[in-house]
Amino acid sequence: MDFNFIVTQLISGFTMATLLFLVASGLTLIFGVGNIFNFAH
């Protein structure tokens, strides 16, 4: 495996982790601040 592939995969993984973090924190803010009952429980 070459160096470019490893760097590309690291950047891709970091980007996906950041996107998932933003979605999760946004949902937490929406349900937490809005006092909305989460029916998924």
mmCIF file of the N, C-alpha and C atoms, coordinates in Angstrom:
data_MODEL
# 
_entry.id   MODEL 
# 
loop_
_atom_site.group_PDB 
_atom_site.id 
_atom_site.type_symbol 
_atom_site.label_atom_id 
_atom_site.label_alt_id 
_atom_site.label_comp_id 
_atom_site.label_asym_id 
_atom_site.label_entity_id 
_atom_site.label_seq_id 
_atom_site.pdbx_PDB_ins_code 
_atom_site.Cartn_x 
_atom_site.Cartn_y 
_atom_site.Cartn_z 
_atom_site.occupancy 
_atom_site.B_iso_or_equiv 
_atom_site.pdbx_formal_charge 
_atom_site.auth_seq_id 
_atom_site.auth_comp_id 
_atom_site.auth_asym_id 
_atom_site.auth_atom_id 
_atom_site.pdbx_PDB_model_num 
ATOM 1   N N  . MET A 1 1  ? 0.845   -1.185 0.000  1.00 0.00 ? 1  MET A N  1 
ATOM 2   C CA . MET A 1 1  ? 0.000   0.000  0.000  1.00 0.00 ? 1  MET A CA 1 
ATOM 3   C C  . MET A 1 1  ? 0.884   1.240  0.000  1.00 0.00 ? 1  MET A C  1 
ATOM 4   N N  . ASP A 1 2  ? 0.497   2.185  -0.816 1.00 0.00 ? 2  ASP A N  1 
ATOM 5   C CA . ASP A 1 2  ? 1.323   3.384  -0.914 1.00 0.00 ? 2  ASP A CA 1 
ATOM 6   C C  . ASP A 1 2  ? 0.850   4.449  0.079  1.00 0.00 ? 2  ASP A C  1 
ATOM 7   N N  . PHE A 1 3  ? 1.673   5.463  0.192  1.00 0.00 ? 3  PHE A N  1 
ATOM 8   C CA . PHE A 1 3  ? 1.450   6.503  1.190  1.00 0.00 ? 3  PHE A CA 1 
ATOM 9   C C  . PHE A 1 3  ? 0.218   7.340  0.867  1.00 0.00 ? 3  PHE A C  1 
ATOM 10  N N  . ASN A 1 4  ? -0.023  7.617  -0.425 1.00 0.00 ? 4  ASN A N  1 
ATOM 11  C CA . ASN A 1 4  ? -1.171  8.438  -0.811 1.00 0.00 ? 4  ASN A CA 1 
ATOM 12  C C  . ASN A 1 4  ? -2.492  7.781  -0.422 1.00 0.00 ? 4  ASN A C  1 
ATOM 13  N N  . PHE A 1 5  ? -2.578  6.466  -0.573 1.00 0.00 ? 5  PHE A N  1 
ATOM 14  C CA . PHE A 1 5  ? -3.803  5.753  -0.220 1.00 0.00 ? 5  PHE A CA 1 
ATOM 15  C C  . PHE A 1 5  ? -4.088  5.868  1.272  1.00 0.00 ? 5  PHE A C  1 
ATOM 16  N N  . ILE A 1 6  ? -3.053  5.724  2.090  1.00 0.00 ? 6  ILE A N  1 
ATOM 17  C CA . ILE A 1 6  ? -3.227  5.786  3.538  1.00 0.00 ? 6  ILE A CA 1 
ATOM 18  C C  . ILE A 1 6  ? -3.664  7.185  3.960  1.00 0.00 ? 6  ILE A C  1 
ATOM 19  N N  . VAL A 1 7  ? -3.041  8.213  3.385  1.00 0.00 ? 7  VAL A N  1 
ATOM 20  C CA . VAL A 1 7  ? -3.405  9.591  3.727  1.00 0.00 ? 7  VAL A CA 1 
ATOM 21  C C  . VAL A 1 7  ? -4.833  9.888  3.290  1.00 0.00 ? 7  VAL A C  1 
ATOM 22  N N  . THR A 1 8  ? -5.207  9.417  2.106  1.00 0.00 ? 8  THR A N  1 
ATOM 23  C CA . THR A 1 8  ? -6.565  9.639  1.612  1.00 0.00 ? 8  THR A CA 1 
ATOM 24  C C  . THR A 1 8  ? -7.591  8.967  2.509  1.00 0.00 ? 8  THR A C  1 
ATOM 25  N N  . GLN A 1 9  ? -7.309  7.753  2.952  1.00 0.00 ? 9  GLN A N  1 
ATOM 26  C CA . GLN A 1 9  ? -8.236  7.049  3.832  1.00 0.00 ? 9  GLN A CA 1 
ATOM 27  C C  . GLN A 1 9  ? -8.338  7.727  5.201  1.00 0.00 ? 9  GLN A C  1 
ATOM 28  N N  . LEU A 1 10 ? -7.227  8.240  5.713  1.00 0.00 ? 10 LEU A N  1 
ATOM 29  C CA . LEU A 1 10 ? -7.268  8.952  6.987  1.00 0.00 ? 10 LEU A CA 1 
ATOM 30  C C  . LEU A 1 10 ? -8.111  10.217 6.889  1.00 0.00 ? 10 LEU A C  1 
ATOM 31  N N  . ILE A 1 11 ? -7.934  10.976 5.810  1.00 0.00 ? 11 ILE A N  1 
ATOM 32  C CA . ILE A 1 11 ? -8.716  12.196 5.619  1.00 0.00 ? 11 ILE A CA 1 
ATOM 33  C C  . ILE A 1 11 ? -10.195 11.862 5.454  1.00 0.00 ? 11 ILE A C  1 
ATOM 34  N N  . SER A 1 12 ? -10.487 10.809 4.703  1.00 0.00 ? 12 SER A N  1 
ATOM 35  C CA . SER A 1 12 ? -11.876 10.400 4.506  1.00 0.00 ? 12 SER A CA 1 
ATOM 36  C C  . SER A 1 12 ? -12.518 9.963  5.823  1.00 0.00 ? 12 SER A C  1 
ATOM 37  N N  . GLY A 1 13 ? -11.809 9.208  6.616  1.00 0.00 ? 13 GLY A N  1 
ATOM 38  C CA . GLY A 1 13 ? -12.327 8.773  7.906  1.00 0.00 ? 13 GLY A CA 1 
ATOM 39  C C  . GLY A 1 13 ? -12.553 9.930  8.855  1.00 0.00 ? 13 GLY A C  1 
ATOM 40  N N  . PHE A 1 14 ? -11.626 10.874 8.875  1.00 0.00 ? 14 PHE A N  1 
ATOM 41  C CA . PHE A 1 14 ? -11.779 12.052 9.730  1.00 0.00 ? 14 PHE A CA 1 
ATOM 42  C C  . PHE A 1 14 ? -12.980 12.883 9.297  1.00 0.00 ? 14 PHE A C  1 
ATOM 43  N N  . THR A 1 15 ? -13.183 13.008 7.984  1.00 0.00 ? 15 THR A N  1 
ATOM 44  C CA . THR A 1 15 ? -14.316 13.771 7.469  1.00 0.00 ? 15 THR A CA 1 
ATOM 45  C C  . THR A 1 15 ? -15.640 13.116 7.849  1.00 0.00 ? 15 THR A C  1 
ATOM 46  N N  . MET A 1 16 ? -15.722 11.798 7.713  1.00 0.00 ? 16 MET A N  1 
ATOM 47  C CA . MET A 1 16 ? -16.958 11.100 8.069  1.00 0.00 ? 16 MET A CA 1 
ATOM 48  C C  . MET A 1 16 ? -17.225 11.177 9.573  1.00 0.00 ? 16 MET A C  1 
ATOM 49  N N  . ALA A 1 17 ? -16.184 11.069 10.383 1.00 0.00 ? 17 ALA A N  1 
ATOM 50  C CA . ALA A 1 17 ? -16.355 11.167 11.833 1.00 0.00 ? 17 ALA A CA 1 
ATOM 51  C C  . ALA A 1 17 ? -16.835 12.561 12.222 1.00 0.00 ? 17 ALA A C  1 
ATOM 52  N N  . THR A 1 18 ? -16.300 13.589 11.574 1.00 0.00 ? 18 THR A N  1 
ATOM 53  C CA . THR A 1 18 ? -16.725 14.955 11.852 1.00 0.00 ? 18 THR A CA 1 
ATOM 54  C C  . THR A 1 18 ? -18.179 15.167 11.463 1.00 0.00 ? 18 THR A C  1 
ATOM 55  N N  . LEU A 1 19 ? -18.578 14.620 10.315 1.00 0.00 ? 19 LEU A N  1 
ATOM 56  C CA . LEU A 1 19 ? -19.963 14.745 9.869  1.00 0.00 ? 19 LEU A CA 1 
ATOM 57  C C  . LEU A 1 19 ? -20.920 14.057 10.841 1.00 0.00 ? 19 LEU A C  1 
ATOM 58  N N  . LEU A 1 20 ? -20.572 12.854 11.285 1.00 0.00 ? 20 LEU A N  1 
ATOM 59  C CA . LEU A 1 20 ? -21.421 12.150 12.245 1.00 0.00 ? 20 LEU A CA 1 
ATOM 60  C C  . LEU A 1 20 ? -21.499 12.889 13.579 1.00 0.00 ? 20 LEU A C  1 
ATOM 61  N N  . PHE A 1 21 ? -20.384 13.493 13.995 1.00 0.00 ? 21 PHE A N  1 
ATOM 62  C CA . PHE A 1 21 ? -20.386 14.266 15.236 1.00 0.00 ? 21 PHE A CA 1 
ATOM 63  C C  . PHE A 1 21 ? -21.303 15.477 15.128 1.00 0.00 ? 21 PHE A C  1 
ATOM 64  N N  . LEU A 1 22 ? -21.263 16.164 13.972 1.00 0.00 ? 22 LEU A N  1 
ATOM 65  C CA . LEU A 1 22 ? -22.118 17.332 13.796 1.00 0.00 ? 22 LEU A CA 1 
ATOM 66  C C  . LEU A 1 22 ? -23.595 16.952 13.792 1.00 0.00 ? 22 LEU A C  1 
ATOM 67  N N  . VAL A 1 23 ? -23.935 15.854 13.147 1.00 0.00 ? 23 VAL A N  1 
ATOM 68  C CA . VAL A 1 23 ? -25.331 15.405 13.128 1.00 0.00 ? 23 VAL A CA 1 
ATOM 69  C C  . VAL A 1 23 ? -25.786 15.028 14.533 1.00 0.00 ? 23 VAL A C  1 
ATOM 70  N N  . ALA A 1 24 ? -24.957 14.296 15.265 1.00 0.00 ? 24 ALA A N  1 
ATOM 71  C CA . ALA A 1 24 ? -25.330 13.859 16.613 1.00 0.00 ? 24 ALA A CA 1 
ATOM 72  C C  . ALA A 1 24 ? -25.461 15.041 17.567 1.00 0.00 ? 24 ALA A C  1 
ATOM 73  N N  . SER A 1 25 ? -24.546 15.998 17.487 1.00 0.00 ? 25 SER A N  1 
ATOM 74  C CA . SER A 1 25 ? -24.641 17.148 18.381 1.00 0.00 ? 25 SER A CA 1 
ATOM 75  C C  . SER A 1 25 ? -25.826 18.031 18.012 1.00 0.00 ? 25 SER A C  1 
ATOM 76  N N  . GLY A 1 26 ? -26.153 18.126 16.734 1.00 0.00 ? 26 GLY A N  1 
ATOM 77  C CA . GLY A 1 26 ? -27.329 18.889 16.319 1.00 0.00 ? 26 GLY A CA 1 
ATOM 78  C C  . GLY A 1 26 ? -28.613 18.270 16.836 1.00 0.00 ? 26 GLY A C  1 
ATOM 79  N N  . LEU A 1 27 ? -28.721 16.942 16.732 1.00 0.00 ? 27 LEU A N  1 
ATOM 80  C CA . LEU A 1 27 ? -29.914 16.277 17.255 1.00 0.00 ? 27 LEU A CA 1 
ATOM 81  C C  . LEU A 1 27 ? -30.006 16.413 18.769 1.00 0.00 ? 27 LEU A C  1 
ATOM 82  N N  . THR A 1 28 ? -28.870 16.357 19.442 1.00 0.00 ? 28 THR A N  1 
ATOM 83  C CA . THR A 1 28 ? -28.868 16.526 20.893 1.00 0.00 ? 28 THR A CA 1 
ATOM 84  C C  . THR A 1 28 ? -29.349 17.916 21.276 1.00 0.00 ? 28 THR A C  1 
ATOM 85  N N  . LEU A 1 29 ? -28.897 18.934 20.540 1.00 0.00 ? 29 LEU A N  1 
ATOM 86  C CA . LEU A 1 29 ? -29.351 20.294 20.822 1.00 0.00 ? 29 LEU A CA 1 
ATOM 87  C C  . LEU A 1 29 ? -30.843 20.449 20.550 1.00 0.00 ? 29 LEU A C  1 
ATOM 88  N N  . ILE A 1 30 ? -31.317 19.878 19.449 1.00 0.00 ? 30 ILE A N  1 
ATOM 89  C CA . ILE A 1 30 ? -32.738 20.007 19.109 1.00 0.00 ? 30 ILE A CA 1 
ATOM 90  C C  . ILE A 1 30 ? -33.612 19.361 20.182 1.00 0.00 ? 30 ILE A C  1 
ATOM 91  N N  . PHE A 1 31 ? -33.283 18.120 20.566 1.00 0.00 ? 31 PHE A N  1 
ATOM 92  C CA . PHE A 1 31 ? -34.104 17.427 21.551 1.00 0.00 ? 31 PHE A CA 1 
ATOM 93  C C  . PHE A 1 31 ? -33.884 17.976 22.959 1.00 0.00 ? 31 PHE A C  1 
ATOM 94  N N  . GLY A 1 32 ? -32.692 18.458 23.256 1.00 0.00 ? 32 GLY A N  1 
ATOM 95  C CA . GLY A 1 32 ? -32.405 18.944 24.604 1.00 0.00 ? 32 GLY A CA 1 
ATOM 96  C C  . GLY A 1 32 ? -32.973 20.318 24.870 1.00 0.00 ? 32 GLY A C  1 
ATOM 97  N N  . VAL A 1 33 ? -32.739 21.257 23.964 1.00 0.00 ? 33 VAL A N  1 
ATOM 98  C CA . VAL A 1 33 ? -33.179 22.632 24.184 1.00 0.00 ? 33 VAL A CA 1 
ATOM 99  C C  . VAL A 1 33 ? -34.681 22.763 23.964 1.00 0.00 ? 33 VAL A C  1 
ATOM 100 N N  . GLY A 1 34 ? -35.203 22.021 22.983 1.00 0.00 ? 34 GLY A N  1 
ATOM 101 C CA . GLY A 1 34 ? -36.620 22.139 22.671 1.00 0.00 ? 34 GLY A CA 1 
ATOM 102 C C  . GLY A 1 34 ? -37.541 21.369 23.578 1.00 0.00 ? 34 GLY A C  1 
ATOM 103 N N  . ASN A 1 35 ? -36.983 20.595 24.502 1.00 0.00 ? 35 ASN A N  1 
ATOM 104 C CA . ASN A 1 35 ? -37.766 19.740 25.404 1.00 0.00 ? 35 ASN A CA 1 
ATOM 105 C C  . ASN A 1 35 ? -38.738 18.848 24.636 1.00 0.00 ? 35 ASN A C  1 
ATOM 106 N N  . ILE A 1 36 ? -38.277 18.316 23.528 1.00 0.00 ? 36 ILE A N  1 
ATOM 107 C CA . ILE A 1 36 ? -39.091 17.424 22.713 1.00 0.00 ? 36 ILE A CA 1 
ATOM 108 C C  . ILE A 1 36 ? -38.884 16.003 23.223 1.00 0.00 ? 36 ILE A C  1 
ATOM 109 N N  . PHE A 1 37 ? -39.978 15.293 23.446 1.00 0.00 ? 37 PHE A N  1 
ATOM 110 C CA . PHE A 1 37 ? -39.867 13.910 23.896 1.00 0.00 ? 37 PHE A CA 1 
ATOM 111 C C  . PHE A 1 37 ? -39.455 13.034 22.722 1.00 0.00 ? 37 PHE A C  1 
ATOM 112 N N  . ASN A 1 38 ? -38.421 12.240 22.938 1.00 0.00 ? 38 ASN A N  1 
ATOM 113 C CA . ASN A 1 38 ? -37.923 11.362 21.885 1.00 0.00 ? 38 ASN A CA 1 
ATOM 114 C C  . ASN A 1 38 ? -38.683 10.042 21.947 1.00 0.00 ? 38 ASN A C  1 
ATOM 115 N N  . PHE A 1 39 ? -39.500 9.766  20.935 1.00 0.00 ? 39 PHE A N  1 
ATOM 116 C CA . PHE A 1 39 ? -40.319 8.559  20.929 1.00 0.00 ? 39 PHE A CA 1 
ATOM 117 C C  . PHE A 1 39 ? -39.522 7.313  20.568 1.00 0.00 ? 39 PHE A C  1 
ATOM 118 N N  . ALA A 1 40 ? -38.242 7.443  20.275 1.00 0.00 ? 40 ALA A N  1 
ATOM 119 C CA . ALA A 1 40 ? -37.429 6.286  19.918 1.00 0.00 ? 40 ALA A CA 1 
ATOM 120 C C  . ALA A 1 40 ? -37.049 5.461  21.146 1.00 0.00 ? 40 ALA A C  1 
ATOM 121 N N  . HIS A 1 41 ? -37.224 6.028  22.315 1.00 0.00 ? 41 HIS A N  1 
ATOM 122 C CA . HIS A 1 41 ? -36.827 5.294  23.519 1.00 0.00 ? 41 HIS A CA 1 
ATOM 123 C C  . HIS A 1 41 ? -37.775 4.156  23.766 1.00 0.00 ? 41 HIS A C  1 
# 
